[in-house]
Amino acid sequence: DAVYCALLGAAVALGASPVAEVVAIPQPVIAATGIAVVLWAGLVLWLLVKLRIRTALRMVMGVNFPAALLVALCAAVAGTLLAVVAVLAVAVDIAIFAASQALALRSLPAARAA
């Protein structure tokens, strides 16, 4: 998730101008979103180092589900069918990450009572 977010965020931040041409969102908002996603990637790595895996997975999954919804809503303002499909594909991708995190949580051994 962290590597994906770092790569996607950097691509969005660096390509904010052409992206702004196909979606009805201002270029500075797109660039700031890309930068925020790169920062999120760093936070995900930090969470994995500092927290128990179960806690880190819950936190990241808890952000990914609403993020998928927000990205899907952005598709509503996309200017072309191709842009709508591309933005929806990213939303689905994020939702799949969240679902995989939910599956990972289910497969982890139950926490032991201390």
C-alpha positions as CSV (number, residue, x, y, z in Angstrom):
1,D,0.0,0.0,0.0
2,A,2.8,2.4,0.9
3,V,4.7,1.9,-2.3
4,Y,1.5,2.2,-4.4
5,C,0.6,5.4,-2.6
6,A,4.1,6.9,-3.0
7,L,4.1,6.1,-6.8
8,L,0.5,7.1,-7.4
9,G,0.8,10.3,-5.3
10,A,4.0,11.3,-7.1
11,A,2.5,10.7,-10.5
12,V,-0.6,12.7,-9.6
13,A,1.5,15.6,-8.1
14,L,3.8,15.7,-11.1
15,G,1.1,15.3,-13.7
16,A,-1.4,17.7,-12.0
17,S,-1.6,20.0,-15.0
18,P,-2.7,17.5,-17.6
19,V,-5.0,15.8,-15.1
20,A,-6.7,19.1,-14.4
21,E,-7.4,19.4,-18.1
22,V,-9.6,16.2,-18.1
23,V,-11.3,16.6,-14.7
24,A,-13.0,19.6,-13.4
25,I,-10.7,20.0,-10.4
26,P,-8.2,22.9,-10.1
27,Q,-4.6,22.0,-10.7
28,P,-3.4,23.1,-7.3
29,V,-6.0,20.8,-5.6
30,I,-4.8,17.9,-7.7
31,A,-1.1,18.6,-6.9
32,A,-1.9,19.0,-3.2
33,T,-3.8,15.7,-3.3
34,G,-0.8,14.0,-4.9
35,I,1.6,15.4,-2.3
36,A,-0.9,14.3,0.5
37,V,-0.9,10.8,-0.9
38,V,2.9,10.7,-0.8
39,L,2.9,11.9,2.8
40,W,0.3,9.2,3.6
41,A,2.6,6.6,2.1
42,G,5.3,7.7,4.6
43,L,2.8,7.6,7.4
44,V,1.8,4.0,6.4
45,L,5.4,2.9,6.7
46,W,5.7,4.6,10.0
47,L,2.6,2.9,11.3
48,L,4.0,-0.5,10.3
49,V,7.2,0.2,12.2
50,K,5.7,1.6,15.3
51,L,2.4,-0.2,15.8
52,R,1.2,-3.8,15.9
53,I,0.3,-5.1,12.5
54,R,-3.3,-5.5,13.4
55,T,-3.6,-1.9,14.6
56,A,-1.7,-0.6,11.5
57,L,-4.0,-2.6,9.2
58,R,-7.1,-1.3,10.8
59,M,-6.0,2.3,10.6
60,V,-4.9,2.0,6.9
61,M,-8.1,0.1,6.0
62,G,-10.1,2.7,7.8
63,V,-8.6,5.4,5.6
64,N,-8.7,3.4,2.4
65,F,-12.5,2.8,2.3
66,P,-13.5,6.5,2.5
67,A,-10.6,7.4,0.2
68,A,-12.0,5.0,-2.4
69,L,-15.4,6.7,-2.1
70,L,-13.9,10.2,-2.5
71,V,-11.9,9.1,-5.6
72,A,-15.1,7.6,-7.0
73,L,-16.9,10.8,-6.4
74,C,-14.2,12.7,-8.4
75,A,-15.1,10.6,-11.4
76,A,-18.4,12.4,-11.5
77,V,-16.6,15.6,-12.6
78,A,-14.3,14.0,-15.1
79,G,-14.6,15.6,-18.5
80,T,-14.4,12.5,-20.7
81,L,-15.5,8.9,-20.6
82,L,-11.9,7.8,-20.6
83,A,-11.2,10.1,-17.6
84,V,-14.3,8.7,-15.8
85,V,-13.1,5.1,-16.3
86,A,-9.5,6.0,-15.2
87,V,-10.6,7.7,-12.0
88,L,-13.1,4.9,-11.2
89,A,-10.3,2.3,-11.8
90,V,-8.2,4.1,-9.2
91,A,-11.2,4.1,-6.8
92,V,-11.7,0.4,-7.3
93,D,-8.0,-0.2,-6.8
94,I,-8.1,1.6,-3.5
95,A,-11.2,-0.4,-2.5
96,I,-9.4,-3.6,-3.3
97,F,-6.4,-2.6,-1.1
98,A,-8.9,-2.0,1.7
99,A,-10.6,-5.3,1.2
100,S,-7.2,-7.1,1.1
101,Q,-6.4,-5.4,4.4
102,A,-9.7,-6.7,5.8
103,L,-8.8,-10.2,4.6
104,A,-5.3,-9.9,6.1
105,L,-6.9,-8.9,9.5
106,R,-9.1,-12.0,9.4
107,S,-6.2,-14.3,8.6
108,L,-4.0,-13.0,11.5
109,P,-4.0,-15.1,14.6
110,A,-6.3,-13.8,17.3
111,A,-4.7,-11.4,19.8
112,R,-3.7,-13.1,23.0
113,A,-5.1,-11.8,26.3
114,A,-2.2,-10.6,28.5
